[in-house]
C-alpha cells in the first residue's frame, strides 16, 4: 500500500502542517515518467489523495497527465506551476472545474508549455 509504506513519513510528520512547495521524498529517485505512471494509476482507480500530489509531482517532468482528476484540480495546477518548470505538455481532458486564474498562472509560469489538452 502506497500510504502505509511510501507516504507514511510524510503523512506522520509534515502533511497538513503547511503547503509544501518542494518535498524530498521517496519518489525523488525515480524517473518523472514512472512518477506519472503511479499518478495515472491512482487517478484511474480513484485513489488519488492530496498527499500523493506532494510526493509524486516531479520537478523534471516534461509531460503530465491529469485527465479525470477533477476533485484535486486546484492543487494539481498550483503544485504543477510551482514545481514543473520544465513542463512542455499537460493534459486536463475530462476535468470540468478548472479555475481560469489558476490556468492563467500555470501558463505564465511554465514558459516551455507548448500543449494543453
C-alpha positions, 0 to 999 in steps of 0.5 A: 500500500502506497500510504502505509509504506511510501507516504507514511513519513510524510503523512506522520510528520509534515502533511497538513502542517503547511503547503509544501512547495518542494518535498524530498521524498521517496519518489525523488529517485525515480524517473518523472515518467514512472512518477506519472505512471503511479499518478495515472494509476491512482487517478484511474482507480480513484485513489488519488489523495492530496498527499500523493500530489506532494510526493509524486509531482516531479520537478523534471517532468516534461509531460503530465497527465491529469485527465479525470482528476477533477476533485484535486484540480486546484492543487494539481495546477498550483503544485504543477506551476510551482514545481514543473518548470520544465513542463512542455505538455499537460493534459486536463481532458475530462476535468470540468472545474478548472479555475481560469486564474489558476490556468492563467498562472500555470501558463505564465509560469511554465514558459516551455508549455507548448500543449494543453489538452 
